[in-house]
């Protein structure tokens, strides 16, 4: 069973940047995704990347500001977050897509969720 550990969260001012990392305990020959959940809100899709890295997907709210990447040699997925806004404040989770549906946007398609890392953006 794959275990995922997120890191890199913290407190940053609006307009700042953070780089999140998601380290897997083993190879994940699958699409990987980042989701986030703010207090009182449902978990929402942020970004996803195919196993080869050739395909990436973003929520409209982060497109142009966030970049997802992966290093399969290190079993790690990254989320570079620039131009952060207060509304980006949330716990960020990574997960492995195990479902067979084509959509990468639905959390139900993912498993092996990490414990999450808190991102707080102050105004």
C-alpha positions as MATLAB code, in Angstrom:
seq = 'XXXXXXXXXXXXXXXXXXXXXXXXXXXXXXXXXXXXXXXXXXXXXXXXXXXXXXXXXXXXXXXXXXXXXXXXXXXXXXXXXXXXXXXXXXXXXXXXXXXXXXXXXXXXXXXXXXXXXXXXXXX';
ca = [
       0.000    0.000    0.000;
       1.307    3.422   -0.941;
       1.798    6.024    1.762;
       1.899    9.708    0.897;
       3.447   12.492    2.978;
       2.837   16.139    2.124;
       5.130   18.947    3.232;
       5.956   22.543    2.422;
       2.909   24.309    3.771;
       3.068   27.387    5.950;
       2.027   30.973    6.476;
       2.654   33.403    3.639;
       1.484   36.875    2.705;
      -0.774   37.441   -0.259;
       1.270   37.510   -3.440;
       3.849   35.151   -2.025;
       4.844   31.650   -3.061;
       5.071   28.185   -1.575;
       6.188   24.841   -2.953;
       4.408   21.761   -1.702;
       5.888   18.284   -1.944;
       4.198   14.911   -1.828;
       6.547   12.007   -1.215;
       5.312    8.495   -1.924;
       6.615    5.385   -0.192;
       6.850    3.623   -3.511;
       6.314    3.993   -7.211;
       2.914    5.279   -8.219;
       2.340    4.357  -11.836;
      -0.667    6.581  -11.980;
      -1.991   10.066  -12.229;
      -1.415   12.040   -9.041;
      -3.598   14.844   -7.799;
      -3.618   17.730   -5.365;
      -6.823   18.695   -3.594;
      -7.564   21.236   -0.883;
     -10.148   21.691    1.813;
     -10.950   24.909    3.610;
     -12.869   24.936    6.910;
     -16.546   24.297    6.345;
     -16.070   23.533    2.668;
     -15.900   20.381    0.606;
     -12.604   19.042   -0.666;
     -11.906   20.509   -4.085;
      -9.658   19.623   -6.973;
      -6.565   21.758   -7.462;
      -4.299   20.036   -9.987;
      -3.351   16.646  -11.401;
      -0.514   15.202  -13.445;
      -0.258   12.024  -15.490;
       2.371    9.414  -14.668;
       4.607   10.531  -17.523;
       4.109   14.179  -16.685;
       2.985   14.904  -20.214;
      -0.541   15.863  -19.168;
      -1.448   18.346  -16.468;
      -4.826   19.593  -15.289;
      -5.770   22.602  -13.187;
      -8.790   24.075  -11.514;
      -9.780   27.380  -13.081;
      -9.146   29.130   -9.774;
      -5.426   28.273   -9.823;
      -4.668   28.164  -13.534;
      -1.733   30.416  -14.375;
      -0.619   30.613  -10.740;
       0.034   26.999   -9.725;
       2.248   24.442  -11.456;
       2.194   20.715  -10.799;
       5.203   18.544  -11.590;
       6.639   15.180  -10.632;
       9.965   13.439  -10.303;
       9.342    9.709  -10.674;
      12.929    8.891   -9.732;
      12.212   10.443   -6.331;
       8.583    9.261   -6.151;
       7.603   12.862   -5.477;
       4.976   15.234   -6.818;
       5.264   18.980   -6.401;
       2.870   21.903   -6.418;
       4.476   25.284   -7.018;
       2.079   27.971   -5.858;
       2.694   31.572   -6.899;
       0.675   34.764   -6.488;
      -1.101   33.255   -3.528;
      -4.415   34.714   -2.413;
      -6.220   34.535    0.927;
      -8.822   32.281   -0.709;
      -6.065   29.698   -1.302;
      -5.987   29.095    2.449;
      -6.761   25.426    3.077;
      -5.291   22.066    3.961;
      -3.709   20.634    0.841;
      -3.748   16.902    0.177;
      -2.180   14.711   -2.456;
      -3.567   11.389   -3.610;
      -3.170    8.648   -6.188;
      -5.785    8.203   -8.890;
      -6.912    4.581   -8.826;
     -10.318    4.894  -10.431;
     -11.030    3.964  -13.996;
     -13.122    6.965  -14.947;
     -11.527    9.375  -17.344;
     -12.136   12.394  -15.126;
      -9.242   13.547  -12.942;
     -11.349   16.142  -11.140;
     -13.425   13.941   -8.839;
     -11.975   13.077   -5.426;
     -13.776    9.731   -5.512;
     -11.317    8.568   -8.175;
      -8.388    8.898   -5.740;
      -7.027    6.921   -2.797;
      -4.056    6.751   -0.431;
      -4.595   10.301    0.766;
      -1.804   11.939    2.736;
      -2.308   13.686    6.080;
      -2.354   17.108    4.446;
      -0.316   20.261    4.860;
      -1.768   23.596    5.977;
      -1.408   26.611    3.730;
      -2.423   29.959    5.195;
      -2.332   33.125    3.117;
      -2.689   36.386    4.989;
      -4.085   39.525    3.395;
];
